[in-house]
Amino acid sequence: MSSENPLPPLPDRLSTDPRSPHHDAAVFQRDIGIRFNGKQRHDVAEYCVSEGWIKLPSRPPPTITTPQSMASRGPNLSSRPLVVMARASVVGQDQVTAAENM
């Protein structure tokens, strides 16, 4: 048996934003994998397994800026980056556990 402290289990909802009430720094001490519709995602800002959604950062601004593209991208009023919510099957898994199961 190892003398390491066990890492906390993955929560149902987790956010990468430290200002969020769903942020848990202890969970980020290990690699976390998010499978969305069966595909591994590496750009997830927040997820909820029970409700079946993820939040993804909006894509970067285009190289040619127009007033419409500037209004639709960039930080919101609280200086946080805009995110897009997508709904489907969400599975959170510990990367170490996932590698052992392969």
Order of alpha helices (4+ residues) and beta strands (2+ residues): beta-beta-beta-beta-beta-alpha-beta-beta-alpha
